[in-house]
Amino acid sequence: MKKLFLHILVYLVLLLLPLGIFSAAGESVPDRRQNAFTAVLNDKYRLLGSVPGPRIIFIGGSSLPFGLKSARIEEAFGRPVIDFGVYASLGTKVMAELALPLLCEGDLVVLAPETDAQTYSLYFNAGVLWEAGSEERGMFRHLEWPEKTELFYHYFGWLADRIRLSGSEDIPEGTLYARSSFDRFGDLAYPREGNLMPGGFDASQPVTLEGLQNDAFFDWIEAWTARAEAKGARVFFSFSPVNAAAVRFSAQEASDLEAYIDSRLPGKRLGLLADFTYEPELFYNTNYHLNDAGARIHTEKLIGLLAEAGPLPAPVPPGPPPSLEPSSASETVPDASAPAETLPYDPNAEGFVIEEIGGFLYVTGLKDAWKDRTELTLPAAFAGRPVSGLGAYALSGSRAEHLVIPGCYRMFDLFVFAGCPQLARIDLGLTDPGASSVPLNGLFDGASPQLKVYVPSGTYTAYSSDYNWRSYRSFLVETP
């Protein structure tokens, strides 16, 4: 019996020793995602635990930091405001679980998940949570056991990813999807002007209401609300901003969803879907992300609805823009559509069809005479202006094996590389992936299966952590 015990002990040591060595190695290397936008979860968790109540707290995904001007809400009601929204892929349930123990008497809480079937579910992404919350792992104790178990299973995968990125560069300061681009309220301070999306919306992400009347999700929300109210908080359920150009639901479907929410959370719905459906010019790079003008309008809409719902006092009318604490985010964003000087002639423009769409120049086609070329470089300028976008099927019929895309290209449509069966390498010049707009899926649909996209040296971490580009990690390679 003693011999059997020793054999089992040796077996366990041999089994666990490699895992222990691997864990120590992974934990010791630099975390290159410490300045990723997802890591702001650590700061928001600390903020929620340190600011005394009563407070106004918004819980949801990335539509909150893109859509709120929390300083204005604080000015309007004279109460601290916390933007507890990070990334929809973390899951609404997890964000609510993390916030619950930190709620206190008198808090007013607004749950505002993105209007999408995934965020209206019990969805949970353990890998993203490791990426987002590894600094404050104590917050994981607030999760339910199935999520804790899933976190354990994903731990070694997260370590492997951390080791893989250790030779790359940190995400630069002052870029859109950087942790340092958030202000003291948890809002995104990075300036966002205009709409970067081809046609004004992301065609790969139509907004429908299918799957939103999710009984399992609202059962859990009801129970969570009861626990929050037992702590003395008041809870509202609201909607995210929605791009009108992406709407694929009827007024009747919207009314049916609102009635369903009323039946599950009586008296707690804040506003109608129509209240938060805005024109495309108020959005930035996804169908849920507002630009600065949209955030100001959305914030005033929320202030009005909160004042009507109570128990807050009448809001203070808007005054001069509040003075926020300095942010390390850039104060200006280059406007690619309005260069200060006329750009020199680019001979590469001769081979492409170039059109103006939404005030920007796009490559929308490849001329027949250039379709047999094995190497192509997209034009940086045309008629003295920068070329900023690449349209759907723009390169269809090309036999190119190698494509160079200059750094001025910021807007990419669906199916851009479809119909290029021999394309194996793309050299991408854009150094700030957050300054671009790419569809959340479909960018490389129809492209060659051997295609690899080489991003500029030192930007791989930024690309692989970016809100949209991360969907295409399997294509990305860092230029040596």
MARLUM-244708 format. One record per atom (N, C-alpha, C, O): residue in one letter; x, y, z. Coordinates in pm, whole numbers, plus 50000, padded with zeros to 5 digits. Layout:
aXYZ...
***
This chain:
m500834988050000m500005000050000m500875012650000m500605022349929k501945012150083k502855023450091k503535025849956k503725037249914k503895014649887k504545015649758k503595021749655k504005029849572l502305017849661l501305023349570l501145038349592l501045046149498f501135042249721f501005056449753f502175064449697f501985075349642l503385058849709l504565065749657l504505066949505l504895077149448h504035056449439h503895056749294h502915067749251h503165075049155i501795068749323i500795079049292i501365092949314i501135102149235l502125094349425l502735107249457l503725111349348l503725122849304v504565102049305v505545105049199v504825108749071v505215117949000y503775101249042y502995104048920y502415118248923y502465125448824l501865122149038l501285135449050l502355146349037l502125156648973v503515144049096v504615153749086v505045155248941v505235166448892l505195143848872l505615144348731l504565151148644l504885157548544l503305149548683l502225155748607l502145170848631l501965178648537l502295174848757l502075188848794l503325197548778l503225209648761l504505191148783l505735199148776l505825207448647l506145219348654p505565201548529p505625209648407p504635221248408p504935232148360l503435218648464l502445229348472l502915240548564l502705252348536g503565236748674g504085246848765g505185255148702g505225267348718i506075248448628i507155255648561i506585264948454i507025276348440f505605259848379f504975267848275f504265280048335f504345291048281s503565278048448s502865289148515s503845299748563s503625311648544a504945295248624a505945304748672a506545312748557a506775324748569a506805305748446a507375312648330a506395322748274a506775334048241g505125318848262g504125327848206g503865339948293g503675350948242e503845338048424e503585349148515e504775358748524e504605370248563s505955353948487s507145362348503s507425371348383s508175381048395v506835368348267v507125376448148v506265389048151v505215389148216p506695399748082p505895412148080p504525409748018p504385402247921d503525416248074d502175415448020d502005426647919d501765438147956r502135423447790r502085433447685r500685439247664r500515448947591r499695433147728r498345438447714r497935446747834r496755449447854q498905451047915q498565459048033q497985472547995q497295478848076n498255477247871n497655489847826n496575487747722n496185497147653a496085475347708a494945472847620a493685478847681a493585480247802f492745482447597f491505488547648f490765479347743f490095483947834t490875466147722t490185456947811t490695457747954t489935455348048a491985461247973a492575461848107a492035473348190a492325474148309v491255482248129v490635493048206v489625487248306v489185494248398l489255474448287l488365468048385l488965468748524l488235470748621n490295467048537n490945467848668n490715481648731n490415482648850d490875492148651d490705505848701d489265508448739d488985515048840k488335503448659k486925505948687k486465498348811k485645503348887y487005486448830y486665478848950y487165486149075y486455487049175r488405491349069r488935499049183r488115511649206r487845515449320l487725518249096l486935530449108l485605527649176l485175535049265l484965516849134l483675513449193l483795510249341l482865512449419g484945504849381g485155501449521g485645512849607g485705511449729s485995524249546s486605535049624s485765547849630s485915555649724v484905550149532v484105562449531v482905560549621v482105551449600p482745569149723p481615567449816p480285570549748p480225578649656g479235564249795g477895566349739g477145577049815g477635582649913p475935579749768p475265573349655p475815578249520p476255589649507r475775569249420r476375572049289r475385568549177r474355562149201i475715572749056i475025568148936i476005559048864i477105563248829i475605546548840i476505536548784i475875530648658i474725526148660f476635530648551f476195524648425f476965511648405f478185511348416i476235500848375i476855487648357i476515482448218i475355482248178g477545478248144g477315472848010g478615470147939g479605466348001g478605472147806g479775469647724g480435482447678g480335492747744s481115481747564s481915493147517s481075504647466s481595515647449s479785502547440s478945513847399s478855524347508s478555535947480l479115520547633l479075530347743l480265539947738l480035552047735p481525535247737p482625544847730p482635552947601p483125564247599f482095547347492f481995554947368f480815564747371f480825574647298g479835562247454g478595569847448g478305579247562g477365587147554l479105578747670l478805586947788l479755598647801l480945597647770k479225609647848k480005621047896k479665622148045k478845630348086s480305613748125s479935612248266s480135625048345s479425627448442a481095633248304a481295646048373a480035654548363a479675661448459r479385654048249r478145661748231r477025656248319r476255663948375i476925642948331i475885636948416i476145640548562i475215643448637e477415640248602e477765644048740e477425658648765e476925662148872e477715667048666e477375681248678e475855683148689e475385691448767a475095675248611a473645676948607a472985673248739a472035679848781f473465662648806f472775657548924f473565659249053f473045656349161g474815663749045g475595665649167g475895652749240g475985652549363r476045641949165r476295628849224r477415621949145r477445623049023p478335614949213p479405608049140p478855598349037p477845591649060v479515597748922v479095589048813v480235579448779v481395583548771i479905566848761i480905556748725i480425549348601i479325543848598d481275549248500d481015542248376d481655528348387d482855526848367f480835518248419f481335504648438f481005496148315f480375485648323g481475501248201g481335493948076g482695492248012g483485501748012v482985480447959v484305477847901v484185471747762v484585477947663y483635459647753y483695452047629y482575441847631y482475433947726a481735441747528a480595432647526a481015418147538a480255409947591s482205414647488s482645400647491s482945395447631s483125383447650l482995404347730l483105399647868l481785393447914l481765384447997g480675398447858g479355393647896g478685402847996g479325407648089t477405405347977t476625413948067t476575408048207t476705415248306k476395395048215k476265388348345k477515390448430k477405393448548v478695388948370v479935390448445v480085404748496v480475406848611m479795414648412m479935428548455m478995431448572m479365438548665a477795426048566a476845428048676a477295420848802a477155426148912e477845408848787e478345401248902e479485408648972e479535409349094l480405414148893l481545421248951l481105433849024l481705437749124a480065440248974a479615452849034a478795450749162a478845458949253l478045439849167l477065438049276l477635439849416l477055447349494p478745433349453p479235434749591p479665448949626p479785452349744l479885457349526l480385470949548l479275481449546l479545493349561l478015476949527l476895486349530l476595490049675l476875482349767c476015501949693c475695506449829c474365513849831c473755516549728e473955517149950e472685524049972e472605536849889e473515545149891g471485538349816g471245550549741g471795550649600g471515559949524d472585540449561d473115539949424d471975538749324d470975531949348l472135545449211l471205543949100l471975536948988l472975542148938v471505525148948v472225516648855v471435515648725v470235513148726v472115517648612v471505516048480v472225504648408v473395505848373l471505493648385l472005482648303l471695486048158l470525487848123a472715486948075a472515491047935a473375482647841a474305487847781p473075469747827p473875461447736p473605465147590p472565470847558e474565461947503e474345464047361e473135455947314e472875444947363t472405461447219t471175455247170t471545443847076t471505445246954d471885432547136d472415421147061d472115408447139d472085408447262a471885397447066a471515384847132a472605379947227a472285373647329q473875382547197q474935377847285q474915384947419q475055378647523t474735398147418t474725405647543t473415404047619t473345406947739y472365399347551y471105396047618y471085380947648y470075374247628s472195376047695s472295361747728s473245360247846s473765370147899l473475347947887l474395345047997l475805342147945l476595335548012y476095347047828y477395345147763y478545349547854y478455359547925f479645341847849f480825345047928f482055340947850f482095329947793n483065349547846n484315346647775n485465347047875n485945357847912a485895335347919a486935334548022a488275339847972a489005346148048g488595337547846g489855342347792g489955357447795g490995362947830v488865364147758v488855378847760v488925383947904v489555394147931l488275376847997l488325381348137l489745380148193l490165388848270w490475369648157w491875368848200w492665380748144w493445387048216e492455383648018e493145394847955e492785408048024e493645416748041a491525409448062a491045422248117a491335423948265a491665434948308g491215413348344g491205414948489g492315408248565g492195406348686s493415404648499s494455397048568s495145404948678s495715399048770e495135418248671e495745426248778e494965425448908e495545425449016e493625424948895e492755424949013e492025411449021e490795410949012r492775400849038r492165387549035r491235385049153r490435375749152g491345393449252g490415392249365g488975394049323g488065389149389m488755401249213m487375403249166m486755390249119m485525389049115f487585380349084f487045367749033f486225360349140f485415351749107r486455363649265r485725356649372r484225359749367r483415352449423h483855370649298h482445374449290h481675366449185h480455367349178l482395358749103l481745351148996l481095338549049l481445333649156e480155333348973e479515320749010e480445309148973e481375310748894w480195297349031w481125286249019w481345281648875w482485278648840p480335281048791p480625276848652p481635286048584p482465281448506e481575298948613e482515308448553e483905306848613e484895307948541k483975304348742k485275301948805k485945289448747k487155289248724t485135279348723t485675266948663t486195269648523t487265264948486e485435277248445e485865280448309e487135289048312e488015287348227l487235298048407l488455306148421l489665297148445l490725299348387f489495287148530f490605277848558f491055270748430f492245269548403y490085266048351y490425258848228y491125267848126y491905263048045h490845280848130h491435290148033h492735296448082h493375303948008y493115293648205y494295300048262y495545297248179y496305306548148f495775284748143f497005281248073f497015286447929f498065289747875g495835287247869g495755293347737g496105308047741g496785313247652w495645314847847w495975329047864w497485330747888w498095339947834l498075321847968l499525322447991l500295320347861l501285327347835a499845310847781a500525308247653a500475320547564a501455323847497d499325327247563d499185339447483d500085350547538d500665358247462r500175351247668r501035361347731r502505359047696r503245368447667i502935346347699i504305343047661i504545346347514i505595351747478r503585343147430r503725345547286r503895360447257r504645364247166l503205368947331l503255383447309l504425390147379l504685401947356s505135382847463s506165389347546s507275395547464s507935404847510g507505390747343g508545396447259g508085408147176g508885414247105s506795411347183s506265422447106s506345435247190s506935435347297e505745446047139e505775458847208e504485461147284e503445455447251d504555469647388d503335473747458d502455481947364d502935487547265i501165482447395i500255490847317i500595505447342i500675509647457p500805513347237p501255527147257p500245535747331p499035533647322e500755545547405e499915555547468e499235563747358e499755565247248g498075569147390g497435578747300g496765572647180g496415579847087t496565559347178t495815553047071t494405549947120t494155549247241l493485548147027l492075546947064l491825535647165l491245537947270y492285523547132y491995512247219y493135509647316y493645498547328a493525520147386a494535519247491a493885522247625a492995530647635r494325515447725r493815517647861r493995532147904r493155537647975s495095538247860s495395551947898s494495562147832s494575574047863s493625557747739s492745567047669s491405568847739s490485575047685f491275563447860f490045565147939f490265575848045f491355577148099d489205583448076d489325594048176d488965588748315d488745576848333r488915597648410r488735593648550r487335588148580r487125582148685f486385590148490f485035584748508f484905570748447f483965563348477g485865567248362g485765554748288g485285556648146g485055546848075d485105569248103d484715572147964d485945572347875d487065574547921l485715570047746l486795570847648l487055585447616l486175592547567a488285590047646a488635604147625a489225606847488a489395618447450y489545596447415y490135598047282y489155605447191y488005601447180p489595616147125p488675624047040p488235616046919p489035609546852r486925616546891r486345608846783r485465617946698r484395622146741e485915620946580e485185629846490e484665622146370e485375614046312g483415624646335g482865618746215g482605603946226g482675598146335n482295597746112n481965583546103n482965577146008n483055581045892l483705567046057l484745560545977l484235548945894l484985543745812m482995544645913m482535532145852m482115534145706m481415543845675p482515525145619p482075525945479p480555525945470p479905516645518g479995536145408g478545537045399g477875541345527g476645542145533g478655544145632g478095549045757g477715538545859g477295541945970f477865525545824f477535515145923f478305502445889f478795500745777d478405493445988d479075480645969d478045470745917d477195465845991a478135467745787a477155458945724a477255444645775a476325436745756s478375441045839s478515427445891s477775425446023s477655414146071q477285436246082q476625435346212q475265442246209q475075452246279p474295437046131p472955443046134p472335441746272p472565431846341v471565451546312v470945451446445v469545445846433v468655452146377t469355433946486t468045427746490t467665425446637t468485427146727l466415421746658l465955419046795l465735404146818l465135400046918e466225396046725e466075381546739e466865376446859e468045379646875g466215368746941g466875362647056g466965371547179g467515367347280l466445383747173l466575392847288l465555389847397l465795393147514q464435383747362q463465379847465q463915366247523q463285355847501n465015367047596n465695355047646n465285352847792n465715360147881d464455342847815d463925340547950d465035337448050d464985342348163a466025329448012a467105325948106a467865338448147a468205340148264f468135347248051f468845359648081f468025368448175f468555373448274f466765370448145f465955379348229f465595373048363f465335380248459d465565359648371d465435353348503d466605357548591d466445361048708w467805356948532w468995360548607w469015375448641w469385379148752i468615383848547i468575398248572i467575401648682i467835410348765e466445394948683e465455397148790e466065393848926e465925401649021a466735382548936a467355378549063a468455388349102a468575392149218w469255392349004w470335402049032w469755415349080w470265421449173t468685419849016t468045432449055t467545431749198t467695441349274a466945420549237a466455419049374a467605419949474a467455425849581r468755414249439r469915414849529r470475429049536r470885433649642a470475436049423a470945449849422a470025458849504a470485467649577e468725456549492e467775464649568e467845461449717e467595470149801a468195449249751a468375445749892a469545453249954a469595455150076k470485457649871k471615465649919k471275480649922k472105488849961g470045484049880g469625498149884g469785505449753g469615517649749a470115498349644a470275504849514a468955504649438a468075496549465r468845513949344r467705513949253r468215510449114r469225515949070v467525501449043v468015496048916v467065499648803v465845498748816f467665503848690f466935505848565f467565497148457f468755494048461f466735493248360f467235486048243f467005494848121f465885499348096s468075497148045s467975506147931s468595499747808s468985488047809f468695507647701f469215502847573f470495510047536f470765521047583s471275503647451s472485509947399s472125518747280s471035517547224p473035527847241p472845534947115p472835524947000p473555514947002v472015527746899v471915519046781v471965527746656v471295537946647n472775523446560n472925530446432n471685527946347n471385516446313a470965538546312a469725537046236a469945529946103a469055522846055a471115531846042a471395525545912a471545510445925a471405503245826a471825505646045a472015491246066a470765484346119a470755472146135v469695491746146v468485486146205v467795476846106v467545480445991r467495464846153r466775455046073r465615449446154r465335437446151f464935458246227f463745454146302f462645464546280f462925476046246s461415460346300s460265469146278s459855476146408s460305472346517a459015486246394a458495493246512a457695483646600a457715484846723q457005474046538q456235464346616q457155455246696q456875452046811e458255450946634e459225442546706e459825450046823e460045444246929a460095463046804a460625471046914a459615472047027a459965470847145s458355474246991s457295475247092s457125462047167s456905461947288d457235450947095d457105437847159d458235435547260d457995430247369l459465439647225l460585437947317l460395446747441l460625442247553e459975458947421e459745468047535e458665462547627e458795463347749a457605456847568a456535450947650a457055438847727a456695436747843y457905430947662y458495419447730y459345423747849y459245417947957i460175433947829i461015438947939i460145444148053i460445441948170d459065451148018d458155456148121d457525444848200d457295446048320s457255433648132s456655422248203s457655415448296s457265409548397r458935416248263r459965409948345r460525419248451r460875414948560l460605432248418l461165442148511l460215454148520l460525464948470p459055452248585p458045462848587p458585476048645p459185476248752g458345486748571g458725500048619g460205502948612g460655513148664k460985494148549k462445496048550k463015499348411k464205502048399r462195499148308r462715502348175r462935517448164r462065525448197l464115521148116l464475535248099l464525538347950l465505535147882g463465544647899g463425548747760g462965537747666g462765526247704l462795541847540l462385532947432l463565530547338l464515538347336l463475519847261l464515517447161l464645529347067l465745532947025a463515535447034a463545546946943a464315558647002a464895566646928d464325559847134d465055570747199d466555569747174d467255579847172f467055557647153f468495555447143f468935551147003f470055546446984t468035552746905t468375549946766t468745563046700t467905571846683y470005564346663y470545577046613y471015575746468y471285564746420e471095587046402e471525587346263e473005583446250e473775585146344p473405578146134p474785573046117p475865583346144p476955579746189e475605596146117e476655606146136e477075607746282e478075614246311l476315601946374l476655602846516l477485590946565l477835590246683f477785581446475f478565569646513f479985570846462f480305579246378y480845562046515y482265563046485y482785550846407y483035551946287n482935539346474n483555527946407n482815514646423n483245504646368t481695514446498t480805502846500t479375508146509t479145520046528n478425499046496n477015503046502n476535506446642n475385510246661y477435505146742y477095508446881y478015519146940y477785523747051h479045523046868h480045532446921h479785546546868h479905548946748l479425555646955l479145569346915l480435577446903l481425574546970n480415587446817n481505597146814n481235607946919n480275606846995d482065618146924d481915628247030d480575635447024d479945637847126a480145639046902a478855645846889a477725636746934a476805641147003g477795623946896g476775614446937g476765612347088g475695611147147a477945611847150a478025609947295a477375621647369a476715619647471r477555633647318r476935645247384r475405644447375r474705646947473i474895640847259i473445639847241i472885628347326i471855629947392h473555617047324h473115605347401h473115608447551h472205604347623t474115615347597t474215618847739t473055627747782t472455625547888e472745637747702e471605646547736e470295638747735e469415641447816k470165629047644k468955620747641k468855612747771k467765611847829l469955606947817l469935599347942l469615608248062l468875604148151i470165620248063i469895629448174i468395632348182i467825632348291g467785634848068g466345637448068g465525625648115g464585627348192l465875613748071l465135601748111l465325598648259l464385594548326l466545600448310l466795598048452l466035608048538l465505604448644a465975620548494a465255630748569a463765627548575a463115629648678e463225622248465e461815618648462e461525606648552e460485605848616a462495597248556a462285584948632a462465586948782a461875579648862g463295597048821g463575599248962g464435588149019g464745578548949p464825589149145p464525599749242p465555611049241p465845616649347l466105614449128l467125624749119l466475638549110l465345639749063p467185648849153p466655662449141p466635666848995p467205660248908a465975678048969a465955683548834a467395686348790a468165692148865p467765682148668p469155683848626p469535698348599p468695706448560v470785701348621v471325714448587v471445715248436v471955705848374p470985726348373p471095727448226p472555727148183p473445730348262p472805723148058p474185722748009p474855736348017p474245746547984g476095736348060g476885748748064g478095747147974g478075739147880p479135754848001p480385753247924p480925739247944p480685733148049p481655733847847p482235720447863p483035719347991p483865727948018p482805708848072p483515707448199p485005705348176p485425699948074s485785709748273s487235708048266s487595694448324s487495692348445l488005685248239l488355671748284l489825671048317l490615679448275e490175660948392e491585658648421e492325655748291e491755649848199p493585659748281p494325657248157p494365642448125p494495634048214s494255639147999s494355625447952s495575623947864s496005633447799s496125612047863s497275609647778s496855607047633s497705605247546a495535606747609a495075604647473a495415616647386a495545627847436s495575614247258s495895625147166s494775635547169s493605631947185e495125648247154e494125658747155e493505660847017e492415666447006t494175656446916t493625657746781t493805644746706t494735637046731v492895642546614v492965630946526v493145636146385v492335644346341p494165631646311p494335636546175p493095633946091p492555622846093d492645643846018d491485642745932d491965639245792d492435647945718a491845626545758a492395621945630a491665627945511a492185627845400s490455633245534s489695638745423s490025653345396s489565658945297a490805659645482a491085673845465a492555676745489a492895682645592p493435672845399p494865675145419p495195689945413p494535697745344a496235693745486a496635707845487a497255711745353a497165723345314e497875702145282e498525705245156e498085695245050e497695684045080t498165699544925t497875690444815t498975679944807t500165683344806l498585667344801l499555656444800l500105654244659l499415656844560p501325649544651p501925647244519p501265635744446p500635627044507y501415635844315y500865625444228y501445611844265y502645610544287d500585601644271d501015587844298d500735579544174d499565577344141p501755574744104p501535567143981p500745554244001p500195548943904n500695549144124n499915537044149n498425539244126n497675529644106a497985551744128a496565554644107a496105550843966a494915549243943e497045549343873e496685546443734e496025532743719e495255530543625g496315523643811g495805510043797g494495507143867g493995495943859f493935517043936f492765514544021f491605523843988f491785534943937v490415519044018v489215527444012v489055534044149v489005527044251i488975547244152i488915554644278i487665563344278i487415570844184e486885562244385e485635569844396e485555576644533e486195572244629e484775587244540e484525593844668e483265588144731e482215587444668i483375584044856i482245578644932i482255585245069i483225583945144g481185592245102g481085598545233g482185608545263g482585610145378g482695615145160g483735625045180g485145619645179g486105627245194f485315606445162f486625600145159f486835593345024f485865589444958l488075592044983l488395585044860l488635570244888l489385566644979y487985561644807y488085547144819y488605541144689y488275545744580v489415530744702v489695522044589v488505512444579v488225504944672t487825512744465t486635504344448t486795493944338t485915485544319g487915494444265g488115484644159g489545484544110g490325493744135l489875473944038l491205472343977l491035471743826l490235463943776k491785479943754k491665480343609k492235467643546k493175461643598d491645463743434d492015451143369d493505450243339d494105439543351a494095461343301a495505461143262a496435457443377a497575453343355w495955458943499w496795456143617w496445442843684w497075439243784k495485435643634k495025423543703k496035412143698k495985403043781d496965412443601d497965401843592d499215404543675d500105396043682r499305416043738r500505419343817r500555410643943r499545408544010t501745405743973t501905397344093t502135405544219t501975400444330e502505418144203e502675427144317e501905440044290e501965445744181l501185444544392l500415456844381l500655465544503l500785460544615t500715478644480t500745488344590t499575497744571t499455504144466l498725498744670l497575507744659l498055522244658l499055525444721p497355530844587p497765544944580p497545552144712p496505550544775a498525560144752a498375568144874a497615580944848a497045586744940a497595585544721a496945598244689a496325597644550a496765590044463f495305605944532f494665607444402f494095621544394f493365625944484a494425628644287a493955642444267a494335651344386a493575660244426g495515648744442g496005657144551g495455653844688g495785660644786r494625643444697r494015639844826r494435625744864r494745617644778p494435622744995p494775609045037p493655599345003p492475602945006v494015587344970v493045576544953v492945569245086v493955564945141s491735567945138s491575563445277s490855550245294s490865544645403g490215545245187g489405533245205g489535523145093g489995526144983l489105510945125l489125499845030l487735493745028l487255488645129g487085494244911g485705489644900g485575474744879g486555467844853a484345469744892a484055455544875a484425450844735a484145457544636y485065439344728y485475433044602y486355442144516y486425440444394a487025451644579a487815461544505a488935455144424a489335460644321l489455443744468l490595437544402l490205424644331l491075416844293s488915422244314s488435409944254s489025408044114s489035417344033g489515396044086g490115392943958g491615394743955g492265391643855s492185399844066s493625402044070s494375388744085s493925379644154r495535388044019r496415376344035r497605379744124r498605372544125a497475390544198a498575395044284a498835384944395a497915378944451e500105383344426e500525375044538e500915383544658e500905378744772h501245396044632h501735405044737h501065418644719h501055424144609l500495423944828l499795436744825l500335445744934l500475441445049v500645458244900v501085468144998v499975478445016v499505484444919i499565480345140i498505489945173i499125501145256i499525498645370p499225513345204p499865524345278p499125527645408p497975523945428g499815534745496g499285537945628g498105547345629g497455548845732c497805553845515c496665563145511c495325555845499c494275562145512y495355542745473y494095535245459y493535531945597y494185525345678r492315536845622r491705535145754r490345528245749r489845523845852m489735527145629m488375521945617m488355509945523m488755510845407f487865498745575f487875486245500f486465480445500f485845478745605d485975477445381d484615472145366d484625456845379d485685450745398l483465450745368l483335436145364l483945430745234l483955437645133f484425418345237f484845410845118f485895418345034f485945416844912v486715426245100v487695434345030v488655425744948v489055429644839f489025414145000f490065405944935f489475393544867f490215384544828a488165393244853a487535382144781a487895382944634a488025393844577g488065371444572g488385371144431g489855373344400g490215376744288c490715371344501c492175372444483c492805359144524c493435358444630p492645348744445p493005335244489p494485333044517p494845323644587q495355341644463q496785339444481q497405348844585q498605348144611l496595357444645l497125367144739l497575360244867l496755354544940a498865360644895a499435353545010a499975363045116a500105359345232r500295375545076r500885384745173r500325398845152r500235403745040i499965405145264i499585419345265i500505426445364i500645422045478d501125437145321d501885445845411d501015457845445d500725466145359l500605458645571l499685469045616l500485480145683l501265477545774g500305492545637g501115503645687g500525511045805g501235518845869l499245509045836l498585516645943l499205513146079l499245501446117t499675523246151t500345520746279t499405521146399t499765516146506d498215526946384d497235527446493d495965520446449d495135526646382p495785507646482p494595500446436p493305506646485p492275505546418g493345513346600g492145519646652g491655531246569g490495535346582a492515536646484a492125547846398a491485543046269a491285550946177s491175530146261s490585524546140s489215518746169s488815517146285s488495515846061s487205509146074s487225496645989s487385497345867v487055485146053v486955472345981v485705465346031v485345466846148p485045457545945p483865450045992p484255439846098p485365434546095l483355437146191l483655427646297l483845413546243l484495405346306n483285410646127n483565398146058n483365400345909n482675409645868g483965391945829g483765392745685g484845399845607g484805399945484l485825405745675l486865413245604l487625404145506l487895408045393f487965392145551f488765383045468f487945371645408f488515361945359d486625372745413d485795362445351d486085361945201d486125372245134g486305349945149g486595348345009g488055349944973g488425348344857a488895353245071a490325355045045a491025341545042a490455331345081s492245341544996s493045329444991s493285323945131s493555331745222p493195310945152p493405305145286p494835306845336p495075305945457q495795309145248q497185310845292q497555325445318q498715328445346l496595334345310l496865348645327l497385351945467l496835347145567k498445360045475k498955365345600k499065380545586k499445385845482v498735387445695v498755402145697v499865406645789v499815404145910y500875413145734y502025417745810y501755432045859y501615441345780v501675433545992v501425446746051v502765453146086v503755446046102p502815466546099p504105473046126p504775467946252p504105464146349s506085467946251s506865463446366s506445471146492s506315483346489g506245463846601g505875470146727g504385472246746g503965477546849t503555468046647t502105470546659t501285457646675t500065458246683y501945446046679y501185433546682y500275432846804y499125428646792t500775436846920t499935436347041t498725445247025t497615441547063a498935457246969a497825466546950a496785460646854a495585461646880y497235454546746y496295448546651y495565436746712y494345435646698s496285427946779s495665415746832s494755418646951s493975410046992s494865430747008s494015434647121s492925444547080s492065447847161d492965449146957d492025459346909d490595453846907d490385441946887y489645462746926y488235458746934y487805450846810y487155440446822n488165455746691n487745449146568n488805439946509n488495428746467w490065444546504w491105436546439w491375423346511w491845413846448r491075422546640r491325410246713r490555398346654r490945386846672s489475401146583s488705390346518s489535383246411s489205372046371y490595389846365y491385384546254y492795380746297y493725381146217r492965377146423r494295373646476r494985362746395r496205362946378s494205353446345s494815342146274s495515346546145s496345339146091f495185358446095f495815363445973f497055372046003f497875374245915l497195376846127l498165387246156l499555381746185l499725371646254v500545388646132v501955385646155v502675398846173v502395408346101e503595399546270e504345411846291e505525412546195e506285402846181t505685423846129t506835425846039t508115425746121t508225432946220p509095417646082p510365416846159p511045430446166p512115431646226
***
